[in-house]
């Protein structure tokens, strides 16, 4: 891990926003020495039966940033989410900031551009985003140092963003009693996911880890913060030295039993466009429903 620019002596201020409809946790991450901040994994509210969108979750984040007189510099997506729709463009319109995601989003756009039968108007070059991160790329939130670690396996474009002593893991890992993310989506791979998790667990044990999702297994309260040390020791899927072969066998069997996420079709169409809703030939917001494509 020496190739990554660690700054674990800097402790950013992290505020969490939980969406109970999708069990997603969004974050505002503030530079402790300035008003600069970033938003990570925002949520746009979507009602499937009516096809209506709204922005209650995003408005909570916007109100928090305004009330604390913060300056939004980055809107980060840890990956192209399959379980919620991003509110990145709405937040950017209100507060500014640059939208960033992993550079391998091009692979996701190519894969799902075909599944959704997108025409040539849909650019598959990541140009919908303001910044594309490669493994090890650094950036700043005010004076707060941050960098991205490529962690494919759940999707090709998954990245963990390490900001000071805090790492935002997306769907690479869950709380210790919840394990790991599925690896059976197009472009996913259980062995690759295991390797990515090992990169994450090689960070210093005191690094704080912030989850993108939590479902309260066994009836416990929702949680979203742990540490590298706790995951290494206690994660039920990869902790305690579980081998790569054991993980692949477990993850493959487990994934075959999982239902398709309820919002996968609307989420992918929107999120591969950096949160923009596609339109039909008349310019009306419109989503597609491909049959037997997944």
MITOR-353360 format. One record per residue (C-alpha): residue number from 1; chain; x, y, z. Coordinates in nm, 3 decimals. Layout:
<sites>
+-----+------+---------+---------+---------+
| pos | unit |      c1 |      c2 |      c3 |
+-----+------+---------+---------+---------+
| NUM |    A |       X |       Y |       Z |
...
+-----+------+---------+---------+---------+
</sites>
This chain:
<sites>
+-----+------+---------+---------+---------+
| pos | unit |      c1 |      c2 |      c3 |
+-----+------+---------+---------+---------+
|   1 |    A |   0.000 |   0.000 |   0.000 |
|   2 |    A |   0.305 |   0.231 |   0.003 |
|   3 |    A |   0.211 |   0.352 |  -0.345 |
|   4 |    A |  -0.100 |   0.521 |  -0.204 |
|   5 |    A |  -0.063 |   0.868 |  -0.045 |
|   6 |    A |  -0.198 |   0.797 |   0.303 |
|   7 |    A |  -0.276 |   1.086 |   0.541 |
|   8 |    A |  -0.423 |   0.904 |   0.840 |
|   9 |    A |  -0.322 |   1.188 |   1.074 |
|  10 |    A |  -0.599 |   1.404 |   0.924 |
|  11 |    A |  -0.951 |   1.339 |   1.051 |
|  12 |    A |  -1.227 |   1.478 |   0.826 |
|  13 |    A |  -1.568 |   1.561 |   0.970 |
|  14 |    A |  -1.818 |   1.304 |   0.841 |
|  15 |    A |  -2.197 |   1.349 |   0.852 |
|  16 |    A |  -2.421 |   1.060 |   0.745 |
|  17 |    A |  -2.767 |   1.069 |   0.585 |
|  18 |    A |  -2.963 |   0.741 |   0.582 |
|  19 |    A |  -3.231 |   0.665 |   0.324 |
|  20 |    A |  -3.463 |   0.398 |   0.464 |
|  21 |    A |  -3.626 |   0.326 |   0.124 |
|  22 |    A |  -3.300 |   0.197 |  -0.026 |
|  23 |    A |  -3.091 |   0.140 |   0.289 |
|  24 |    A |  -2.831 |   0.378 |   0.143 |
|  25 |    A |  -2.605 |   0.602 |   0.348 |
|  26 |    A |  -2.490 |   0.926 |   0.184 |
|  27 |    A |  -2.217 |   1.140 |   0.334 |
|  28 |    A |  -2.100 |   1.496 |   0.361 |
|  29 |    A |  -1.723 |   1.497 |   0.422 |
|  30 |    A |  -1.575 |   1.827 |   0.545 |
|  31 |    A |  -1.218 |   1.949 |   0.550 |
|  32 |    A |  -1.149 |   2.017 |   0.923 |
|  33 |    A |  -0.948 |   2.327 |   0.833 |
|  34 |    A |  -1.181 |   2.498 |   0.586 |
|  35 |    A |  -1.541 |   2.516 |   0.468 |
|  36 |    A |  -1.476 |   2.280 |   0.176 |
|  37 |    A |  -1.673 |   1.955 |   0.158 |
|  38 |    A |  -1.767 |   1.662 |  -0.064 |
|  39 |    A |  -2.089 |   1.463 |  -0.102 |
|  40 |    A |  -2.057 |   1.088 |  -0.147 |
|  41 |    A |  -2.326 |   0.858 |  -0.294 |
|  42 |    A |  -2.631 |   1.084 |  -0.296 |
|  43 |    A |  -2.985 |   0.949 |  -0.344 |
|  44 |    A |  -3.268 |   1.072 |  -0.567 |
|  45 |    A |  -3.609 |   0.955 |  -0.447 |
|  46 |    A |  -3.795 |   0.738 |  -0.698 |
|  47 |    A |  -4.142 |   0.584 |  -0.672 |
|  48 |    A |  -4.161 |   0.290 |  -0.917 |
|  49 |    A |  -4.542 |   0.250 |  -0.932 |
|  50 |    A |  -4.597 |   0.613 |  -1.032 |
|  51 |    A |  -4.265 |   0.679 |  -1.204 |
|  52 |    A |  -4.230 |   0.997 |  -0.997 |
|  53 |    A |  -3.902 |   1.139 |  -0.873 |
|  54 |    A |  -3.844 |   1.378 |  -0.584 |
|  55 |    A |  -3.553 |   1.512 |  -0.386 |
|  56 |    A |  -3.625 |   1.486 |  -0.014 |
|  57 |    A |  -3.296 |   1.307 |   0.052 |
|  58 |    A |  -3.091 |   1.546 |  -0.157 |
|  59 |    A |  -3.265 |   1.846 |  -0.001 |
|  60 |    A |  -3.160 |   1.728 |   0.346 |
|  61 |    A |  -2.799 |   1.727 |   0.232 |
|  62 |    A |  -2.830 |   2.064 |   0.059 |
|  63 |    A |  -2.991 |   2.217 |   0.368 |
|  64 |    A |  -2.711 |   2.080 |   0.587 |
|  65 |    A |  -2.440 |   2.224 |   0.361 |
|  66 |    A |  -2.610 |   2.562 |   0.347 |
|  67 |    A |  -2.682 |   2.575 |   0.720 |
|  68 |    A |  -2.317 |   2.508 |   0.796 |
|  69 |    A |  -2.198 |   2.750 |   0.526 |
|  70 |    A |  -1.994 |   2.485 |   0.349 |
|  71 |    A |  -1.851 |   2.499 |  -0.001 |
|  72 |    A |  -1.924 |   2.188 |  -0.207 |
|  73 |    A |  -1.625 |   2.092 |  -0.422 |
|  74 |    A |  -1.689 |   1.726 |  -0.512 |
|  75 |    A |  -1.988 |   1.498 |  -0.568 |
|  76 |    A |  -1.844 |   1.147 |  -0.564 |
|  77 |    A |  -2.003 |   0.825 |  -0.689 |
|  78 |    A |  -1.827 |   0.515 |  -0.557 |
|  79 |    A |  -1.971 |   0.318 |  -0.852 |
|  80 |    A |  -2.270 |   0.292 |  -1.085 |
|  81 |    A |  -2.528 |   0.193 |  -0.826 |
|  82 |    A |  -2.792 |  -0.070 |  -0.903 |
|  83 |    A |  -3.015 |  -0.009 |  -0.601 |
|  84 |    A |  -3.074 |   0.366 |  -0.594 |
|  85 |    A |  -3.075 |   0.663 |  -0.830 |
|  86 |    A |  -2.813 |   0.934 |  -0.790 |
|  87 |    A |  -2.909 |   1.295 |  -0.715 |
|  88 |    A |  -2.572 |   1.428 |  -0.830 |
|  89 |    A |  -2.698 |   1.666 |  -1.105 |
|  90 |    A |  -2.963 |   1.814 |  -0.876 |
|  91 |    A |  -2.711 |   1.880 |  -0.600 |
|  92 |    A |  -2.461 |   2.020 |  -0.849 |
|  93 |    A |  -2.726 |   2.256 |  -0.986 |
|  94 |    A |  -2.796 |   2.384 |  -0.634 |
|  95 |    A |  -2.443 |   2.399 |  -0.492 |
|  96 |    A |  -2.185 |   2.346 |  -0.766 |
|  97 |    A |  -1.901 |   2.097 |  -0.737 |
|  98 |    A |  -1.757 |   1.839 |  -0.977 |
|  99 |    A |  -1.910 |   1.493 |  -1.026 |
| 100 |    A |  -1.652 |   1.214 |  -1.019 |
| 101 |    A |  -1.652 |   0.835 |  -1.066 |
| 102 |    A |  -1.407 |   0.557 |  -1.152 |
| 103 |    A |  -1.268 |   0.560 |  -1.506 |
| 104 |    A |  -1.392 |   0.204 |  -1.566 |
| 105 |    A |  -1.740 |   0.352 |  -1.592 |
| 106 |    A |  -1.674 |   0.327 |  -1.967 |
| 107 |    A |  -1.704 |  -0.053 |  -1.937 |
| 108 |    A |  -2.033 |  -0.016 |  -1.752 |
| 109 |    A |  -2.164 |   0.226 |  -2.013 |
| 110 |    A |  -2.067 |  -0.010 |  -2.293 |
| 111 |    A |  -2.228 |  -0.313 |  -2.126 |
| 112 |    A |  -2.556 |  -0.148 |  -2.031 |
| 113 |    A |  -2.569 |   0.071 |  -2.338 |
| 114 |    A |  -2.625 |  -0.255 |  -2.525 |
| 115 |    A |  -2.872 |  -0.397 |  -2.271 |
| 116 |    A |  -3.084 |  -0.081 |  -2.288 |
| 117 |    A |  -3.041 |  -0.056 |  -2.667 |
| 118 |    A |  -2.909 |   0.299 |  -2.639 |
| 119 |    A |  -2.845 |   0.479 |  -2.965 |
| 120 |    A |  -2.544 |   0.682 |  -3.069 |
| 121 |    A |  -2.668 |   0.982 |  -2.869 |
| 122 |    A |  -2.562 |   0.800 |  -2.552 |
| 123 |    A |  -2.192 |   0.870 |  -2.514 |
| 124 |    A |  -1.991 |   0.577 |  -2.381 |
| 125 |    A |  -1.680 |   0.780 |  -2.299 |
| 126 |    A |  -1.762 |   0.893 |  -1.943 |
| 127 |    A |  -1.815 |   1.250 |  -2.062 |
| 128 |    A |  -2.130 |   1.281 |  -1.850 |
| 129 |    A |  -1.897 |   1.306 |  -1.548 |
| 130 |    A |  -1.662 |   1.593 |  -1.467 |
| 131 |    A |  -1.379 |   1.367 |  -1.348 |
| 132 |    A |  -1.281 |   1.003 |  -1.402 |
| 133 |    A |  -1.053 |   0.849 |  -1.142 |
| 134 |    A |  -0.790 |   0.585 |  -1.204 |
| 135 |    A |  -0.632 |   0.372 |  -0.933 |
| 136 |    A |  -0.424 |   0.593 |  -0.704 |
| 137 |    A |  -0.546 |   0.925 |  -0.840 |
| 138 |    A |  -0.534 |   1.204 |  -0.583 |
| 139 |    A |  -0.754 |   1.510 |  -0.539 |
| 140 |    A |  -0.820 |   1.776 |  -0.275 |
| 141 |    A |  -1.127 |   1.883 |  -0.078 |
| 142 |    A |  -1.005 |   2.225 |   0.028 |
| 143 |    A |  -0.679 |   2.130 |   0.195 |
| 144 |    A |  -0.800 |   1.777 |   0.273 |
| 145 |    A |  -0.608 |   1.512 |   0.077 |
| 146 |    A |  -0.807 |   1.234 |  -0.090 |
| 147 |    A |  -0.732 |   0.949 |  -0.329 |
| 148 |    A |  -0.913 |   0.667 |  -0.504 |
| 149 |    A |  -0.843 |   0.294 |  -0.491 |
| 150 |    A |  -0.980 |   0.081 |  -0.775 |
| 151 |    A |  -1.183 |  -0.203 |  -0.618 |
| 152 |    A |  -1.361 |  -0.387 |  -0.902 |
| 153 |    A |  -1.553 |  -0.708 |  -0.849 |
| 154 |    A |  -1.901 |  -0.586 |  -0.757 |
| 155 |    A |  -1.885 |  -0.372 |  -1.072 |
| 156 |    A |  -1.586 |  -0.283 |  -1.293 |
| 157 |    A |  -1.601 |   0.085 |  -1.191 |
| 158 |    A |  -1.608 |   0.042 |  -0.812 |
| 159 |    A |  -1.366 |   0.262 |  -0.618 |
| 160 |    A |  -1.294 |   0.323 |  -0.251 |
| 161 |    A |  -1.228 |   0.689 |  -0.174 |
| 162 |    A |  -0.981 |   0.747 |   0.108 |
| 163 |    A |  -1.011 |   1.095 |   0.257 |
| 164 |    A |  -0.771 |   1.156 |   0.544 |
| 165 |    A |  -0.827 |   0.872 |   0.791 |
| 166 |    A |  -1.170 |   0.786 |   0.645 |
| 167 |    A |  -1.245 |   0.546 |   0.358 |
| 168 |    A |  -1.579 |   0.536 |   0.178 |
| 169 |    A |  -1.612 |   0.183 |   0.051 |
| 170 |    A |  -1.923 |   0.186 |  -0.167 |
| 171 |    A |  -2.046 |  -0.173 |  -0.209 |
| 172 |    A |  -1.701 |  -0.332 |  -0.183 |
| 173 |    A |  -1.760 |  -0.428 |   0.179 |
| 174 |    A |  -2.040 |  -0.419 |   0.437 |
| 175 |    A |  -2.033 |  -0.405 |   0.818 |
| 176 |    A |  -1.848 |  -0.703 |   0.974 |
| 177 |    A |  -2.173 |  -0.891 |   1.052 |
| 178 |    A |  -2.306 |  -0.832 |   0.698 |
| 179 |    A |  -2.006 |  -0.941 |   0.491 |
| 180 |    A |  -1.954 |  -0.838 |   0.130 |
| 181 |    A |  -2.138 |  -0.729 |  -0.182 |
| 182 |    A |  -2.266 |  -0.957 |  -0.456 |
| 183 |    A |  -2.047 |  -1.017 |  -0.760 |
| 184 |    A |  -2.293 |  -1.155 |  -1.017 |
| 185 |    A |  -2.386 |  -0.839 |  -1.207 |
| 186 |    A |  -2.255 |  -0.805 |  -1.564 |
| 187 |    A |  -1.885 |  -0.723 |  -1.529 |
| 188 |    A |  -1.870 |  -0.852 |  -1.171 |
| 189 |    A |  -1.642 |  -1.131 |  -1.050 |
| 190 |    A |  -1.607 |  -1.293 |  -0.708 |
| 191 |    A |  -1.232 |  -1.352 |  -0.733 |
| 192 |    A |  -1.173 |  -0.994 |  -0.840 |
| 193 |    A |  -1.389 |  -0.873 |  -0.551 |
| 194 |    A |  -1.181 |  -1.077 |  -0.304 |
| 195 |    A |  -0.862 |  -0.923 |  -0.440 |
| 196 |    A |  -1.012 |  -0.575 |  -0.411 |
| 197 |    A |  -1.117 |  -0.636 |  -0.052 |
| 198 |    A |  -0.761 |  -0.742 |   0.031 |
| 199 |    A |  -0.637 |  -0.406 |  -0.100 |
| 200 |    A |  -0.881 |  -0.234 |   0.132 |
| 201 |    A |  -0.787 |  -0.450 |   0.432 |
| 202 |    A |  -0.419 |  -0.369 |   0.373 |
| 203 |    A |  -0.484 |  -0.010 |   0.480 |
| 204 |    A |  -0.376 |   0.079 |   0.836 |
| 205 |    A |  -0.607 |  -0.087 |   1.090 |
| 206 |    A |  -0.717 |   0.243 |   1.242 |
| 207 |    A |  -0.861 |   0.375 |   0.915 |
| 208 |    A |  -1.233 |   0.441 |   0.954 |
| 209 |    A |  -1.456 |   0.266 |   0.699 |
| 210 |    A |  -1.792 |   0.410 |   0.598 |
| 211 |    A |  -2.048 |   0.183 |   0.430 |
| 212 |    A |  -2.278 |   0.274 |   0.143 |
| 213 |    A |  -2.548 |   0.033 |   0.263 |
| 214 |    A |  -2.663 |  -0.142 |   0.577 |
| 215 |    A |  -2.966 |  -0.365 |   0.629 |
| 216 |    A |  -2.950 |  -0.428 |   1.003 |
| 217 |    A |  -2.888 |  -0.806 |   0.994 |
| 218 |    A |  -3.045 |  -1.007 |   1.276 |
| 219 |    A |  -3.255 |  -0.709 |   1.377 |
| 220 |    A |  -2.974 |  -0.481 |   1.497 |
| 221 |    A |  -2.989 |  -0.106 |   1.450 |
| 222 |    A |  -2.860 |   0.040 |   1.125 |
| 223 |    A |  -2.483 |   0.105 |   1.136 |
| 224 |    A |  -2.238 |   0.247 |   0.885 |
| 225 |    A |  -1.899 |   0.302 |   1.048 |
| 226 |    A |  -1.630 |   0.048 |   1.136 |
| 227 |    A |  -1.251 |   0.016 |   1.094 |
| 228 |    A |  -1.008 |  -0.183 |   0.883 |
| 229 |    A |  -0.900 |  -0.372 |   1.196 |
| 230 |    A |  -1.255 |  -0.473 |   1.283 |
| 231 |    A |  -1.323 |  -0.594 |   0.930 |
| 232 |    A |  -1.000 |  -0.796 |   0.917 |
| 233 |    A |  -1.083 |  -0.970 |   1.242 |
| 234 |    A |  -1.458 |  -1.013 |   1.225 |
| 235 |    A |  -1.604 |  -0.979 |   0.873 |
| 236 |    A |  -1.816 |  -1.291 |   0.824 |
| 237 |    A |  -1.718 |  -1.329 |   0.456 |
| 238 |    A |  -1.351 |  -1.231 |   0.442 |
| 239 |    A |  -1.230 |  -1.186 |   0.799 |
| 240 |    A |  -1.006 |  -1.419 |   0.993 |
| 241 |    A |  -0.797 |  -1.519 |   0.692 |
| 242 |    A |  -1.065 |  -1.676 |   0.471 |
| 243 |    A |  -0.898 |  -1.792 |   0.149 |
| 244 |    A |  -0.973 |  -1.665 |  -0.200 |
| 245 |    A |  -1.105 |  -2.008 |  -0.304 |
| 246 |    A |  -1.339 |  -2.025 |  -0.004 |
| 247 |    A |  -1.469 |  -1.677 |  -0.075 |
| 248 |    A |  -1.534 |  -1.750 |  -0.445 |
| 249 |    A |  -1.723 |  -2.068 |  -0.361 |
| 250 |    A |  -1.931 |  -1.896 |  -0.094 |
| 251 |    A |  -1.999 |  -1.582 |  -0.298 |
| 252 |    A |  -2.098 |  -1.780 |  -0.610 |
| 253 |    A |  -2.343 |  -1.997 |  -0.416 |
| 254 |    A |  -2.484 |  -1.702 |  -0.224 |
| 255 |    A |  -2.530 |  -1.479 |  -0.528 |
| 256 |    A |  -2.730 |  -1.748 |  -0.708 |
| 257 |    A |  -2.989 |  -1.721 |  -0.429 |
| 258 |    A |  -3.027 |  -1.342 |  -0.435 |
| 259 |    A |  -3.314 |  -1.156 |  -0.599 |
| 260 |    A |  -3.245 |  -0.889 |  -0.857 |
| 261 |    A |  -3.245 |  -0.544 |  -0.688 |
| 262 |    A |  -3.585 |  -0.380 |  -0.721 |
| 263 |    A |  -3.450 |  -0.057 |  -0.869 |
| 264 |    A |  -3.176 |  -0.202 |  -1.089 |
| 265 |    A |  -3.332 |  -0.108 |  -1.425 |
| 266 |    A |  -3.409 |   0.257 |  -1.350 |
| 267 |    A |  -3.092 |   0.296 |  -1.143 |
| 268 |    A |  -2.850 |   0.180 |  -1.409 |
| 269 |    A |  -3.007 |   0.393 |  -1.684 |
| 270 |    A |  -2.978 |   0.704 |  -1.467 |
| 271 |    A |  -2.650 |   0.639 |  -1.288 |
| 272 |    A |  -2.448 |   0.552 |  -1.598 |
| 273 |    A |  -2.546 |   0.905 |  -1.710 |
| 274 |    A |  -2.409 |   1.064 |  -1.390 |
| 275 |    A |  -2.761 |   1.090 |  -1.248 |
| 276 |    A |  -2.929 |   1.239 |  -1.554 |
| 277 |    A |  -3.265 |   1.093 |  -1.657 |
| 278 |    A |  -3.274 |   0.977 |  -2.021 |
| 279 |    A |  -3.525 |   1.129 |  -2.258 |
| 280 |    A |  -3.721 |   1.005 |  -2.558 |
| 281 |    A |  -3.706 |   1.153 |  -2.907 |
| 282 |    A |  -3.941 |   1.432 |  -2.800 |
| 283 |    A |  -3.723 |   1.527 |  -2.504 |
| 284 |    A |  -3.954 |   1.380 |  -2.240 |
| 285 |    A |  -3.797 |   1.202 |  -1.938 |
| 286 |    A |  -3.837 |   0.831 |  -2.010 |
| 287 |    A |  -3.700 |   0.502 |  -1.880 |
| 288 |    A |  -3.682 |   0.170 |  -2.066 |
| 289 |    A |  -3.788 |  -0.171 |  -1.939 |
| 290 |    A |  -3.584 |  -0.434 |  -2.127 |
| 291 |    A |  -3.740 |  -0.781 |  -2.115 |
| 292 |    A |  -3.532 |  -1.087 |  -2.014 |
| 293 |    A |  -3.210 |  -0.883 |  -2.041 |
| 294 |    A |  -3.068 |  -0.950 |  -1.693 |
+-----+------+---------+---------+---------+
</sites>
